[in-house]
Amino acid sequence: MLKRRGLIALGALAALPRAAQAQTVFHLPDPAGMRVFLHRPAGWRPDGRVIIVMHGLQRDADRYLAEWAPQAEAANLLVVAPEFSRALFPTVASYNWGNVVTQDLAPNPPEAWSFGIIEKVWDAVRARTGATRPGYALFGHSAGAQFVHRYLLLAETSRAEAIITANAGSYTMPVREVAFPSGLGGTSVDDARLAAAFARPVTVLLGADDVDPNHRSIPRQPGAIAQGPHRMARGLRFYAEARSSAWRLGVPFRWRLETVPGVGHDNGGMARRAAEIAVSAPT
């Protein structure tokens, strides 16, 4: 009977879609209990490309991973989706804003910022999968894009080979006359840090139809509203402010701006173009 049950279980596993069989999850030791979801295509090898995908406001890393599965298979891309759960990161400030400040805008010390978790995730993934590439692509959508572009501006170390910020609802503009989180005022980001950020291979990726000013989850803080009526407008302004800041500093600017036709506020809709960017990033 046990043998028969075992055969049935193996048969059921074989009947699962390949994408489902490719998905696994593990826990980080620090922060304790943090879950990390993986999608590993059958054809992926340790020298293959890797992308870390940052989920949105709902903290649904598993759904993000599922929406990325077709792109993972098509591009032979190992997809990593860390879960910044509400149990570990209960506020907008602790996730979207990188824990640089509290929800009441009191500054946190740099050692409390959450950006360093990305490098811990990368080290754990390399140990678990045998990945040999020195770096990864980093993608964030919506709240995840808020995290990603602030990571770009404020994190001291990063092994990201490409950074893609998609459909953020609000931005930290690279200006010092506006206080964080809407600007860099009150942070330690100096001209050298800004120059390094502008030299990174960054894509500001915007859904052409992400233009609803009344979207249920669009940030409505005064600083966010001042950036534009909807996510498309705010993303365009972020890119323009960054380009102008690089020009004022007289430093190279390697960022690109792209729109995805026919896509609104949709992680799955943005994933195809993001995957293409990730696999073509220079090494």
Contacts in CASP RR format, 6 or more apart in sequence:
PFRMAT RR
TARGET T0000
AUTHOR 0000-0000-0000
METHOD contacts of the structure
MODEL  1
MLKRRGLIALGALAALPRAAQAQTVFHLPDPAGMRVFLHRPAGWRPDGRV
IIVMHGLQRDADRYLAEWAPQAEAANLLVVAPEFSRALFPTVASYNWGNV
VTQDLAPNPPEAWSFGIIEKVWDAVRARTGATRPGYALFGHSAGAQFVHR
YLLLAETSRAEAIITANAGSYTMPVREVAFPSGLGGTSVDDARLAAAFAR
PVTVLLGADDVDPNHRSIPRQPGAIAQGPHRMARGLRFYAEARSSAWRLG
VPFRWRLETVPGVGHDNGGMARRAAEIAVSAPT
13 21 0 8 1.000
18 42 0 8 1.000
18 73 0 8 1.000
19 39 0 8 1.000
19 66 0 8 1.000
19 69 0 8 1.000
19 70 0 8 1.000
19 72 0 8 1.000
19 73 0 8 1.000
22 39 0 8 1.000
22 40 0 8 1.000
22 41 0 8 1.000
22 42 0 8 1.000
22 69 0 8 1.000
22 72 0 8 1.000
22 73 0 8 1.000
23 37 0 8 1.000
23 38 0 8 1.000
23 39 0 8 1.000
23 65 0 8 1.000
23 66 0 8 1.000
23 69 0 8 1.000
24 37 0 8 1.000
24 38 0 8 1.000
24 40 0 8 1.000
25 35 0 8 1.000
25 36 0 8 1.000
25 37 0 8 1.000
25 38 0 8 1.000
25 62 0 8 1.000
26 35 0 8 1.000
26 36 0 8 1.000
26 38 0 8 1.000
26 124 0 8 1.000
26 128 0 8 1.000
27 33 0 8 1.000
27 34 0 8 1.000
27 35 0 8 1.000
27 36 0 8 1.000
28 34 0 8 1.000
28 35 0 8 1.000
28 36 0 8 1.000
28 82 0 8 1.000
28 117 0 8 1.000
28 120 0 8 1.000
28 121 0 8 1.000
28 124 0 8 1.000
30 120 0 8 1.000
31 88 0 8 1.000
31 117 0 8 1.000
33 88 0 8 1.000
34 82 0 8 1.000
34 83 0 8 1.000
34 84 0 8 1.000
34 85 0 8 1.000
34 88 0 8 1.000
34 117 0 8 1.000
35 61 0 8 1.000
35 82 0 8 1.000
35 83 0 8 1.000
35 85 0 8 1.000
36 61 0 8 1.000
36 80 0 8 1.000
36 81 0 8 1.000
36 82 0 8 1.000
36 83 0 8 1.000
36 121 0 8 1.000
36 124 0 8 1.000
36 125 0 8 1.000
37 61 0 8 1.000
37 62 0 8 1.000
37 65 0 8 1.000
37 80 0 8 1.000
37 81 0 8 1.000
37 82 0 8 1.000
37 83 0 8 1.000
38 65 0 8 1.000
38 78 0 8 1.000
38 79 0 8 1.000
38 80 0 8 1.000
38 81 0 8 1.000
38 125 0 8 1.000
38 128 0 8 1.000
38 129 0 8 1.000
39 65 0 8 1.000
39 68 0 8 1.000
39 69 0 8 1.000
39 72 0 8 1.000
39 78 0 8 1.000
39 79 0 8 1.000
39 81 0 8 1.000
40 78 0 8 1.000
40 129 0 8 1.000
41 72 0 8 1.000
41 73 0 8 1.000
41 76 0 8 1.000
41 77 0 8 1.000
41 78 0 8 1.000
43 76 0 8 1.000
44 76 0 8 1.000
44 77 0 8 1.000
44 78 0 8 1.000
46 129 0 8 1.000
46 130 0 8 1.000
46 131 0 8 1.000
46 132 0 8 1.000
47 131 0 8 1.000
47 132 0 8 1.000
47 133 0 8 1.000
48 76 0 8 1.000
48 77 0 8 1.000
48 78 0 8 1.000
48 131 0 8 1.000
48 133 0 8 1.000
49 75 0 8 1.000
49 76 0 8 1.000
49 77 0 8 1.000
49 78 0 8 1.000
49 133 0 8 1.000
49 137 0 8 1.000
49 278 0 8 1.000
49 279 0 8 1.000
49 281 0 8 1.000
50 77 0 8 1.000
50 78 0 8 1.000
50 79 0 8 1.000
50 80 0 8 1.000
50 125 0 8 1.000
50 131 0 8 1.000
50 133 0 8 1.000
50 135 0 8 1.000
50 136 0 8 1.000
50 137 0 8 1.000
51 68 0 8 1.000
51 77 0 8 1.000
51 78 0 8 1.000
51 79 0 8 1.000
51 80 0 8 1.000
51 136 0 8 1.000
51 137 0 8 1.000
51 138 0 8 1.000
51 139 0 8 1.000
51 274 0 8 1.000
51 275 0 8 1.000
51 278 0 8 1.000
52 80 0 8 1.000
52 81 0 8 1.000
52 82 0 8 1.000
52 118 0 8 1.000
52 121 0 8 1.000
52 122 0 8 1.000
52 136 0 8 1.000
52 137 0 8 1.000
52 138 0 8 1.000
52 139 0 8 1.000
53 61 0 8 1.000
53 64 0 8 1.000
53 65 0 8 1.000
53 68 0 8 1.000
53 79 0 8 1.000
53 80 0 8 1.000
53 81 0 8 1.000
53 139 0 8 1.000
53 140 0 8 1.000
53 141 0 8 1.000
54 81 0 8 1.000
54 82 0 8 1.000
54 84 0 8 1.000
54 138 0 8 1.000
54 139 0 8 1.000
54 140 0 8 1.000
54 141 0 8 1.000
54 143 0 8 1.000
54 144 0 8 1.000
54 145 0 8 1.000
54 147 0 8 1.000
54 148 0 8 1.000
55 61 0 8 1.000
55 63 0 8 1.000
55 64 0 8 1.000
55 81 0 8 1.000
55 83 0 8 1.000
55 84 0 8 1.000
55 140 0 8 1.000
55 141 0 8 1.000
55 143 0 8 1.000
55 144 0 8 1.000
55 267 0 8 1.000
56 64 0 8 1.000
56 140 0 8 1.000
56 141 0 8 1.000
56 142 0 8 1.000
56 143 0 8 1.000
56 144 0 8 1.000
56 267 0 8 1.000
57 96 0 8 1.000
57 142 0 8 1.000
57 143 0 8 1.000
57 217 0 8 1.000
59 83 0 8 1.000
59 84 0 8 1.000
59 85 0 8 1.000
59 86 0 8 1.000
59 89 0 8 1.000
59 95 0 8 1.000
61 81 0 8 1.000
61 82 0 8 1.000
61 83 0 8 1.000
61 84 0 8 1.000
62 81 0 8 1.000
62 83 0 8 1.000
64 81 0 8 1.000
64 141 0 8 1.000
64 267 0 8 1.000
65 79 0 8 1.000
65 81 0 8 1.000
67 267 0 8 1.000
67 268 0 8 1.000
67 269 0 8 1.000
67 271 0 8 1.000
68 79 0 8 1.000
68 81 0 8 1.000
68 267 0 8 1.000
68 268 0 8 1.000
68 271 0 8 1.000
68 275 0 8 1.000
69 79 0 8 1.000
70 271 0 8 1.000
71 77 0 8 1.000
71 79 0 8 1.000
71 271 0 8 1.000
71 272 0 8 1.000
71 274 0 8 1.000
71 275 0 8 1.000
72 78 0 8 1.000
72 79 0 8 1.000
72 275 0 8 1.000
74 275 0 8 1.000
75 275 0 8 1.000
75 276 0 8 1.000
75 278 0 8 1.000
75 279 0 8 1.000
76 279 0 8 1.000
77 275 0 8 1.000
77 278 0 8 1.000
77 279 0 8 1.000
78 125 0 8 1.000
78 129 0 8 1.000
78 131 0 8 1.000
80 121 0 8 1.000
80 125 0 8 1.000
80 136 0 8 1.000
82 117 0 8 1.000
82 118 0 8 1.000
82 121 0 8 1.000
84 95 0 8 1.000
84 114 0 8 1.000
84 147 0 8 1.000
89 95 0 8 1.000
89 99 0 8 1.000
89 114 0 8 1.000
91 102 0 8 1.000
91 103 0 8 1.000
92 103 0 8 1.000
92 143 0 8 1.000
93 99 0 8 1.000
93 100 0 8 1.000
93 101 0 8 1.000
93 102 0 8 1.000
93 103 0 8 1.000
93 181 0 8 1.000
94 103 0 8 1.000
94 114 0 8 1.000
95 114 0 8 1.000
95 143 0 8 1.000
95 144 0 8 1.000
95 147 0 8 1.000
96 143 0 8 1.000
96 144 0 8 1.000
96 146 0 8 1.000
96 147 0 8 1.000
96 150 0 8 1.000
96 181 0 8 1.000
97 146 0 8 1.000
97 147 0 8 1.000
97 150 0 8 1.000
97 180 0 8 1.000
97 181 0 8 1.000
98 113 0 8 1.000
98 114 0 8 1.000
98 115 0 8 1.000
98 147 0 8 1.000
98 150 0 8 1.000
98 151 0 8 1.000
98 154 0 8 1.000
99 108 0 8 1.000
99 112 0 8 1.000
99 113 0 8 1.000
99 114 0 8 1.000
100 107 0 8 1.000
100 108 0 8 1.000
100 113 0 8 1.000
100 150 0 8 1.000
100 154 0 8 1.000
100 180 0 8 1.000
100 181 0 8 1.000
100 187 0 8 1.000
101 107 0 8 1.000
101 108 0 8 1.000
101 180 0 8 1.000
101 181 0 8 1.000
102 108 0 8 1.000
105 179 0 8 1.000
105 180 0 8 1.000
107 186 0 8 1.000
110 156 0 8 1.000
110 188 0 8 1.000
113 154 0 8 1.000
113 155 0 8 1.000
114 147 0 8 1.000
115 150 0 8 1.000
115 151 0 8 1.000
115 154 0 8 1.000
115 155 0 8 1.000
116 155 0 8 1.000
116 157 0 8 1.000
118 138 0 8 1.000
118 151 0 8 1.000
118 155 0 8 1.000
118 158 0 8 1.000
118 160 0 8 1.000
119 157 0 8 1.000
119 158 0 8 1.000
119 159 0 8 1.000
122 135 0 8 1.000
122 136 0 8 1.000
122 159 0 8 1.000
125 131 0 8 1.000
125 136 0 8 1.000
126 132 0 8 1.000
133 161 0 8 1.000
133 283 0 8 1.000
134 159 0 8 1.000
135 159 0 8 1.000
135 160 0 8 1.000
135 161 0 8 1.000
136 159 0 8 1.000
136 160 0 8 1.000
136 161 0 8 1.000
137 160 0 8 1.000
137 161 0 8 1.000
137 162 0 8 1.000
137 163 0 8 1.000
137 164 0 8 1.000
137 277 0 8 1.000
137 278 0 8 1.000
137 281 0 8 1.000
138 148 0 8 1.000
138 151 0 8 1.000
138 158 0 8 1.000
138 160 0 8 1.000
138 162 0 8 1.000
138 163 0 8 1.000
138 164 0 8 1.000
139 148 0 8 1.000
139 164 0 8 1.000
139 166 0 8 1.000
139 274 0 8 1.000
139 278 0 8 1.000
140 147 0 8 1.000
140 148 0 8 1.000
140 164 0 8 1.000
140 165 0 8 1.000
140 166 0 8 1.000
141 166 0 8 1.000
141 167 0 8 1.000
141 267 0 8 1.000
141 270 0 8 1.000
142 166 0 8 1.000
142 167 0 8 1.000
142 168 0 8 1.000
142 169 0 8 1.000
142 217 0 8 1.000
142 265 0 8 1.000
142 267 0 8 1.000
143 168 0 8 1.000
144 168 0 8 1.000
145 165 0 8 1.000
145 166 0 8 1.000
145 167 0 8 1.000
145 168 0 8 1.000
145 169 0 8 1.000
146 168 0 8 1.000
146 169 0 8 1.000
146 170 0 8 1.000
146 171 0 8 1.000
148 163 0 8 1.000
148 164 0 8 1.000
148 165 0 8 1.000
149 163 0 8 1.000
149 165 0 8 1.000
149 168 0 8 1.000
149 171 0 8 1.000
149 172 0 8 1.000
149 238 0 8 1.000
150 172 0 8 1.000
150 181 0 8 1.000
151 158 0 8 1.000
151 163 0 8 1.000
152 158 0 8 1.000
152 163 0 8 1.000
152 165 0 8 1.000
152 197 0 8 1.000
152 200 0 8 1.000
152 202 0 8 1.000
153 172 0 8 1.000
153 174 0 8 1.000
153 184 0 8 1.000
153 189 0 8 1.000
153 193 0 8 1.000
153 194 0 8 1.000
153 197 0 8 1.000
154 172 0 8 1.000
154 187 0 8 1.000
154 189 0 8 1.000
154 193 0 8 1.000
160 200 0 8 1.000
161 201 0 8 1.000
161 281 0 8 1.000
161 282 0 8 1.000
161 283 0 8 1.000
162 201 0 8 1.000
162 202 0 8 1.000
162 203 0 8 1.000
162 277 0 8 1.000
162 278 0 8 1.000
162 281 0 8 1.000
163 200 0 8 1.000
163 201 0 8 1.000
163 202 0 8 1.000
163 203 0 8 1.000
164 202 0 8 1.000
164 203 0 8 1.000
164 205 0 8 1.000
164 274 0 8 1.000
164 277 0 8 1.000
164 278 0 8 1.000
165 202 0 8 1.000
165 203 0 8 1.000
165 204 0 8 1.000
165 205 0 8 1.000
166 205 0 8 1.000
166 206 0 8 1.000
166 207 0 8 1.000
166 267 0 8 1.000
166 270 0 8 1.000
166 274 0 8 1.000
167 205 0 8 1.000
167 206 0 8 1.000
167 207 0 8 1.000
167 210 0 8 1.000
167 231 0 8 1.000
167 264 0 8 1.000
167 265 0 8 1.000
167 270 0 8 1.000
168 231 0 8 1.000
168 234 0 8 1.000
168 235 0 8 1.000
168 238 0 8 1.000
169 218 0 8 1.000
169 219 0 8 1.000
169 224 0 8 1.000
169 231 0 8 1.000
169 234 0 8 1.000
170 181 0 8 1.000
170 182 0 8 1.000
170 219 0 8 1.000
170 221 0 8 1.000
170 223 0 8 1.000
170 224 0 8 1.000
170 227 0 8 1.000
170 234 0 8 1.000
171 182 0 8 1.000
171 183 0 8 1.000
171 227 0 8 1.000
171 234 0 8 1.000
171 235 0 8 1.000
171 237 0 8 1.000
171 238 0 8 1.000
172 180 0 8 1.000
172 181 0 8 1.000
172 182 0 8 1.000
172 183 0 8 1.000
172 184 0 8 1.000
173 182 0 8 1.000
173 183 0 8 1.000
173 184 0 8 1.000
173 227 0 8 1.000
173 237 0 8 1.000
173 238 0 8 1.000
173 241 0 8 1.000
174 183 0 8 1.000
174 184 0 8 1.000
174 194 0 8 1.000
174 197 0 8 1.000
174 241 0 8 1.000
174 242 0 8 1.000
174 245 0 8 1.000
175 183 0 8 1.000
175 184 0 8 1.000
175 185 0 8 1.000
175 241 0 8 1.000
175 245 0 8 1.000
176 183 0 8 1.000
176 184 0 8 1.000
176 185 0 8 1.000
176 186 0 8 1.000
177 185 0 8 1.000
178 184 0 8 1.000
178 185 0 8 1.000
178 223 0 8 1.000
179 185 0 8 1.000
179 186 0 8 1.000
180 186 0 8 1.000
180 187 0 8 1.000
182 221 0 8 1.000
182 223 0 8 1.000
182 224 0 8 1.000
182 226 0 8 1.000
182 227 0 8 1.000
191 249 0 8 1.000
194 245 0 8 1.000
194 246 0 8 1.000
194 249 0 8 1.000
194 251 0 8 1.000
195 246 0 8 1.000
195 249 0 8 1.000
195 251 0 8 1.000
195 252 0 8 1.000
198 242 0 8 1.000
198 245 0 8 1.000
198 246 0 8 1.000
198 249 0 8 1.000
198 251 0 8 1.000
198 252 0 8 1.000
198 253 0 8 1.000
198 254 0 8 1.000
198 255 0 8 1.000
199 251 0 8 1.000
199 252 0 8 1.000
199 253 0 8 1.000
199 254 0 8 1.000
200 254 0 8 1.000
200 255 0 8 1.000
201 254 0 8 1.000
201 281 0 8 1.000
201 282 0 8 1.000
202 254 0 8 1.000
202 255 0 8 1.000
202 256 0 8 1.000
203 255 0 8 1.000
203 256 0 8 1.000
203 257 0 8 1.000
203 258 0 8 1.000
203 274 0 8 1.000
203 277 0 8 1.000
204 235 0 8 1.000
204 238 0 8 1.000
204 239 0 8 1.000
204 255 0 8 1.000
204 256 0 8 1.000
204 257 0 8 1.000
204 258 0 8 1.000
205 258 0 8 1.000
205 259 0 8 1.000
205 260 0 8 1.000
205 270 0 8 1.000
205 273 0 8 1.000
205 274 0 8 1.000
205 277 0 8 1.000
206 231 0 8 1.000
206 232 0 8 1.000
206 235 0 8 1.000
206 236 0 8 1.000
206 257 0 8 1.000
206 258 0 8 1.000
206 259 0 8 1.000
206 260 0 8 1.000
207 231 0 8 1.000
207 232 0 8 1.000
207 259 0 8 1.000
207 260 0 8 1.000
207 262 0 8 1.000
207 263 0 8 1.000
207 264 0 8 1.000
207 265 0 8 1.000
207 266 0 8 1.000
207 270 0 8 1.000
208 232 0 8 1.000
208 259 0 8 1.000
208 260 0 8 1.000
208 261 0 8 1.000
208 262 0 8 1.000
208 263 0 8 1.000
208 264 0 8 1.000
209 262 0 8 1.000
209 263 0 8 1.000
209 264 0 8 1.000
210 230 0 8 1.000
210 231 0 8 1.000
210 232 0 8 1.000
210 263 0 8 1.000
210 264 0 8 1.000
210 265 0 8 1.000
211 230 0 8 1.000
211 231 0 8 1.000
211 232 0 8 1.000
211 233 0 8 1.000
211 264 0 8 1.000
212 218 0 8 1.000
212 230 0 8 1.000
212 265 0 8 1.000
213 229 0 8 1.000
213 230 0 8 1.000
215 230 0 8 1.000
215 231 0 8 1.000
215 265 0 8 1.000
217 265 0 8 1.000
218 224 0 8 1.000
218 230 0 8 1.000
218 231 0 8 1.000
224 234 0 8 1.000
227 233 0 8 1.000
227 234 0 8 1.000
227 235 0 8 1.000
227 237 0 8 1.000
227 238 0 8 1.000
228 234 0 8 1.000
228 237 0 8 1.000
231 265 0 8 1.000
232 259 0 8 1.000
236 257 0 8 1.000
239 255 0 8 1.000
239 257 0 8 1.000
242 253 0 8 1.000
242 255 0 8 1.000
243 253 0 8 1.000
243 255 0 8 1.000
246 252 0 8 1.000
246 253 0 8 1.000
247 253 0 8 1.000
258 273 0 8 1.000
260 269 0 8 1.000
260 270 0 8 1.000
260 273 0 8 1.000
263 269 0 8 1.000
263 270 0 8 1.000
END
